[in-house]
Amino acid sequence: MCLAVPARIVSLEADDQAVIDAGGIRKRVSIALVEGVVPGDYVIVHVGYALARLDPDAAAETLAAMAAAGLEPGELV
């Protein structure tokens, strides 16, 4: 099973990297697969790669569902 987690872009770094925030945990991930992201955008992150940009409403809905299930996004990135 694969699990991708919604995370917010905090800052852009060199070499197609960005710092993301997932439930208070910050981590550097590759944004090479997603064009045009800016700080504040939400992305789906899987094994260190941002896979796609995510609508903020969809991100909030997914994060709420994860919280209701007792899952912390920061523990999964």
N, C-alpha and C positions, 0 to 999 in steps of 0.2 A: 504494500500500500504506500502511496505517496501522499504527502501532506504539504501544501503550500499555504503560507501564512500572510495575511495582509499586514503591510508595514508602511509607515510614513517616511518619505525621504526627508532627512534632516539637512544634509549638505552634499554637494557634489565634490568629488575628489578627482585627482589626476588618473589617467589610464582607465577610463570607463568604470570608475568606482564611485560609490556613494555610501554615506553613513545613513542607516535606517534606524527607526525607532519602532520596536515591536513590544508593546506592553511595558515600556520603561527600560527595556534592554536595547542598547545601541550596538550595532554591528556594521562592519564594512562588507558590502556586497558588490558584485559586478552588475553594472547596468548596461553592458554591451548588447544585450538582447532587446532593449527597450529604447526607442528613440524619443528624444525631446522631453524627458522628465525634468522637473524642476523641484526645488525644495517645497515641501507641502503636498506634493502628489502622493497618492497611495499606489503601491505596487504589490503584486503577489510575489513572495520570495520562497524559493525552494533550493535547498543545499547551496546557499551562497550566491544565487543568481536571481535577479529580478526578472520575472518572466513576462509580465504584462502590467500595464497601467490599470488601475481599478478606480471606478467611480467612487467618490467619497461616501455616498449613501450606501452603496453595496459593501464598502469596507466596514462602515459602522454596523450594518446588519450582520455581517459575518462575525465581527468581533463580539457583538452582543450574543450571538448564538454560541460562540466559543465560551464566553463567560458563563452563560447559563449551563453549559455542559461541564463547567469546572476546569476549563483549559485556559492556561495563560499563554498568550502568543509569544512572549519573551522566552518562555521555556522551550519553545519549539523551533526557534531559528538557530 
